[in-house]
Amino acid sequence: KSSVTIKCSAAATNLAPGTPVRPTSILVVGATGTLGRQIVRRDLDEGYEVRCLVRPRPAPADFLRDWGATVVNADLSKPESIPATLIGVHTVIDCATGHPEEPIKKVDWEGKVALIQCAKAMGIQKYVFYSIHNCDKHPEVPLMEIKYCTEKFIQDSGLNYIIIRLCGFMQGLIGQYAVPILEEKSVWGTDAPTRIAYMDTQDIARLTLIALRNEKIAKTLLTFAGPRAWTTQEVITLCERLAGQDANVTTVPVSVLKFTRQVTRLFEWTNDAADRLAFSEVKIVPLSPNILFTMQVPSYKIAVPRL
């Protein structure tokens, strides 16, 4: 991975020395995403002062303002736009990810490095980062490798961090399977035995705040997972049962996906597509029973690896 060095300390002069920062002041990065908006809503409901970092866009994120959040424009791919957003912030919750059409490295590595460096320079007191379950076991998958490298970068940064590894969002299944089946449209499946322990992003937001308020959870790696890991076929079968109709499934063998990945690697402009196809080879298994503590949230597991 290429190194990224950003100078951020100059922006801190806008905040007078000794000015107290309220522990309730939170910056949510990636606030318009599937998880980010749930983090914002939960934080506001529990009395936090929420600032949302969003990219400049033609359609402003008015719903965040309507909820009571403050919206600031910045772009992780433009590091010079980051420092001003951190002034007066106690905690950063980083939900951001690159758009599908963007090279993975641009935002998910270079942008995150810039954000972490700025957070350290600006004296941010807590940093929450969302990663992927088992990312350390799949260096052949570019996004998972980048997530793991970012974890290590945060751990070496000196920040007080909480890294939360996630398995998958339940909300993603609605557009991918539930709605197409209801509308009698084709859905895509594979013959892979891949299992994912999906979680509702509202529950992820709730658990995040529980962890954030627990002073014993500092410089810690957590894993959030649902009570069961599902294969694609099991998800489709469940949607069929709830919809009361059969799905029109187009099954793509994993061997075809692997071949497609190899072919797209031959062309520079298709490298990002190849990176995303690599997920077809990942097997996400249920969590081991290595639970060091439990929280009173029904059905979900929060695991901390033994050090």
C-alpha positions in Angstrom: 0.0 0.0 0.0 1.3 3.5 -0.8 1.9 5.8 2.1 -0.2 8.9 2.5 1.0 11.8 4.7 -1.4 14.7 5.4 -0.6 17.9 7.3 -3.6 18.7 9.5 -2.3 20.6 12.5 -2.7 24.1 11.1 -6.5 23.8 11.2 -6.5 23.3 14.9 -5.6 27.0 15.5 -9.3 27.8 14.9 -10.0 26.2 18.3 -8.6 28.2 21.2 -6.1 26.3 23.5 -7.9 24.7 26.4 -11.3 25.0 24.9 -13.3 22.0 26.3 -14.9 19.6 23.8 -18.2 18.1 24.9 -18.1 14.3 25.1 -21.5 14.3 23.3 -20.1 15.9 20.2 -19.9 13.3 17.4 -18.9 13.5 13.7 -20.4 10.7 11.6 -18.5 10.2 8.4 -20.5 8.6 5.6 -23.8 9.7 7.2 -26.0 9.1 4.2 -25.2 5.4 3.8 -27.2 2.4 4.9 -25.4 2.2 8.3 -24.4 5.9 8.6 -28.0 7.2 8.6 -28.9 4.7 11.4 -25.9 5.9 13.4 -27.0 9.5 13.0 -30.6 8.7 14.0 -29.7 6.7 17.1 -27.2 9.3 18.3 -29.7 12.1 17.9 -32.4 10.1 19.7 -30.0 9.6 22.6 -29.1 13.3 23.0 -25.8 13.5 21.1 -24.8 16.6 19.1 -24.3 15.1 15.7 -22.3 16.6 12.8 -22.5 14.7 9.5 -19.6 14.8 7.0 -21.0 14.3 3.5 -19.6 14.8 0.0 -20.8 17.9 -1.9 -23.7 16.7 -3.9 -26.4 18.1 -6.3 -29.2 16.9 -4.0 -28.4 18.0 -0.4 -28.9 15.6 2.5 -31.8 17.6 3.9 -33.2 14.6 5.8 -30.2 14.8 8.1 -30.9 18.4 8.9 -34.6 17.6 9.3 -33.6 15.1 12.0 -31.6 17.7 13.8 -28.0 17.0 12.7 -25.5 19.6 11.3 -24.2 18.8 7.8 -20.7 19.8 6.7 -19.3 19.1 3.2 -16.0 17.4 2.8 -14.5 14.7 0.6 -12.1 12.0 1.9 -10.4 12.0 -1.5 -9.6 15.7 -0.9 -7.7 15.6 2.4 -7.5 19.4 2.6 -11.3 19.5 3.2 -11.1 17.3 6.3 -9.6 19.3 9.2 -12.2 22.0 9.5 -14.9 19.3 10.0 -13.1 18.0 13.1 -13.0 21.2 15.1 -14.9 20.8 18.4 -15.5 17.1 17.8 -15.0 14.5 20.6 -15.7 11.3 18.7 -15.5 10.3 15.1 -17.7 7.4 13.9 -16.4 6.3 10.5 -19.1 4.6 8.3 -17.7 5.9 5.0 -17.0 3.7 2.0 -16.2 4.4 -1.6 -18.8 4.4 -4.3 -19.0 1.3 -6.6 -17.7 3.2 -9.6 -14.6 4.4 -7.7 -11.3 2.6 -7.3 -11.4 0.9 -3.8 -8.0 2.4 -2.9 -9.1 6.0 -3.3 -11.5 6.4 -0.4 -11.2 3.1 1.6 -7.4 3.4 1.9 -6.0 6.9 1.0 -9.1 8.7 2.2 -9.2 6.8 5.5 -5.5 7.3 6.2 -6.0 11.1 5.7 -8.9 11.1 8.0 -7.1 9.1 10.7 -4.1 11.3 10.5 -6.2 14.4 10.8 -8.1 12.9 13.7 -4.9 12.3 15.6 -3.5 15.8 14.8 -6.8 17.5 15.9 -6.9 15.6 19.2 -10.0 13.5 18.6 -10.6 11.5 21.7 -12.4 8.4 20.3 -12.4 6.9 16.8 -14.9 4.2 15.8 -14.1 2.3 12.6 -16.2 -0.4 10.9 -14.4 -3.3 9.3 -15.3 -6.7 7.9 -15.4 -10.0 9.8 -12.4 -12.2 9.0 -10.7 -9.5 6.9 -7.4 -10.6 8.2 -7.9 -14.0 6.6 -8.5 -12.9 3.1 -5.6 -10.8 1.7 -6.6 -12.0 -1.8 -9.8 -9.8 -1.6 -8.7 -6.2 -2.0 -11.4 -4.5 0.1 -10.8 -6.9 3.0 -7.1 -6.4 2.7 -7.6 -2.7 2.8 -9.9 -3.0 5.8 -7.2 -5.0 7.7 -4.5 -2.6 6.8 -6.7 0.3 8.0 -7.2 -1.6 11.3 -3.5 -1.8 11.8 -3.0 1.8 10.8 -5.5 2.9 13.5 -4.0 0.6 16.1 -0.6 2.2 15.4 -1.9 5.8 15.3 -2.1 6.4 19.0 -5.8 7.1 18.8 -8.3 5.8 21.4 -10.2 3.5 19.0 -13.0 0.9 18.8 -12.8 -1.3 15.7 -16.0 -3.1 14.9 -16.0 -5.9 12.4 -19.3 -6.6 10.7 -20.6 -9.5 8.6 -23.4 -8.0 6.5 -26.4 -5.7 6.4 -29.9 -7.2 6.5 -31.2 -4.1 4.7 -29.2 -5.1 1.6 -31.3 -8.3 1.2 -34.4 -6.2 0.6 -33.4 -4.8 -2.7 -31.3 -7.7 -3.7 -33.8 -10.5 -3.1 -37.1 -9.6 -1.3 -38.4 -6.9 -3.7 -37.4 -8.6 -6.9 -39.1 -11.8 -5.8 -42.3 -9.9 -4.9 -42.2 -8.2 -8.3 -41.5 -11.6 -10.0 -38.2 -10.4 -11.3 -35.0 -12.5 -11.7 -32.6 -12.7 -8.8 -29.0 -13.8 -8.9 -27.5 -16.6 -6.8 -24.4 -18.8 -6.7 -23.6 -22.3 -5.8 -21.1 -21.1 -3.2 -21.5 -22.3 0.4 -20.7 -18.7 1.6 -22.5 -17.9 4.9 -23.1 -14.4 6.2 -24.5 -13.5 9.7 -26.5 -10.5 8.6 -27.6 -7.8 11.1 -30.1 -5.0 11.0 -28.2 -1.7 10.8 -30.5 -0.2 13.5 -29.2 -2.9 15.9 -25.6 -2.2 14.8 -26.2 1.5 15.6 -27.6 0.6 19.0 -24.7 -1.8 19.9 -22.2 0.8 18.7 -23.5 3.4 21.3 -23.5 0.7 24.0 -19.9 0.1 23.3 -19.1 3.8 23.0 -20.5 4.5 26.4 -18.6 1.7 28.1 -15.3 3.2 29.3 -13.8 -0.3 29.6 -14.0 -0.7 25.8 -10.9 1.3 24.6 -8.4 0.3 22.0 -10.5 -2.7 21.3 -11.5 -4.9 18.4 -15.1 -6.1 18.5 -17.1 -8.3 16.1 -20.9 -7.9 15.7 -22.8 -10.8 14.2 -26.3 -12.0 13.8 -27.6 -15.2 15.6 -27.3 -17.2 12.4 -25.2 -17.3 9.2 -27.2 -17.7 6.0 -26.3 -19.0 2.5 -27.7 -17.2 -0.6 -30.0 -20.1 -1.2 -31.4 -20.0 2.3 -32.1 -16.3 2.0 -33.9 -16.9 -1.3 -35.9 -19.8 0.2 -37.0 -17.6 3.1 -38.0 -14.8 0.8 -40.0 -17.3 -1.3 -41.8 -18.5 1.8 -42.7 -15.0 3.0 -43.8 -13.9 -0.5 -45.8 -17.0 -1.1 -44.3 -17.5 -4.5 -41.3 -19.1 -6.2 -38.3 -17.0 -7.2 -36.9 -16.8 -10.7 -33.3 -17.6 -9.8 -30.3 -17.2 -12.2 -27.5 -19.3 -10.6 -24.0 -18.4 -11.5 -21.4 -21.1 -10.6 -18.5 -19.8 -8.5 -16.1 -21.2 -11.2 -17.6 -18.7 -13.7 -17.2 -15.8 -11.3 -13.5 -16.8 -10.7 -12.9 -17.0 -14.4 -14.6 -13.6 -14.9 -12.4 -12.2 -12.2 -9.3 -13.5 -13.9 -10.4 -12.0 -17.3 -11.2 -8.6 -15.9 -7.7 -8.5 -14.3 -6.3 -8.3 -17.8 -7.6 -4.8 -18.3 -6.7 -1.8 -16.1 -10.2 -0.3 -16.4 -11.9 -3.4 -15.1 -9.6 -4.0 -12.1 -12.2 -2.6 -9.7 -14.8 -5.0 -10.9 -12.4 -7.8 -10.5 -11.7 -6.7 -6.9 -15.4 -6.9 -6.1 -15.8 -10.3 -7.8 -13.2 -11.6 -5.4 -15.9 -11.7 -2.7 -17.4 -14.7 -4.4 -14.5 -16.7 -2.9 -14.9 -15.6 0.7 -16.5 -18.0 3.2 -17.8 -16.2 6.2 -18.4 -18.8 9.0 -20.3 -18.3 12.2 -18.5 -16.8 15.2 -16.7 -19.1 17.5 -18.0 -19.1 21.1 -15.0 -17.0 22.2 -17.1 -14.4 24.0 -15.4 -12.4 26.7 -18.4 -10.4 27.7 -22.1 -10.1 26.8 -24.5 -7.2 26.4 -28.2 -7.2 27.0 -29.3 -7.2 23.4 -31.4 -10.3 22.4 -30.2 -12.6 19.7 -26.9 -10.9 18.8 -23.3 -11.8 19.7 -20.5 -9.4 20.4 -17.1 -11.1 20.4 -13.7 -9.8 21.5 -10.7 -11.9 20.3 -8.5 -13.0 23.1 -5.1 -11.2 23.1 
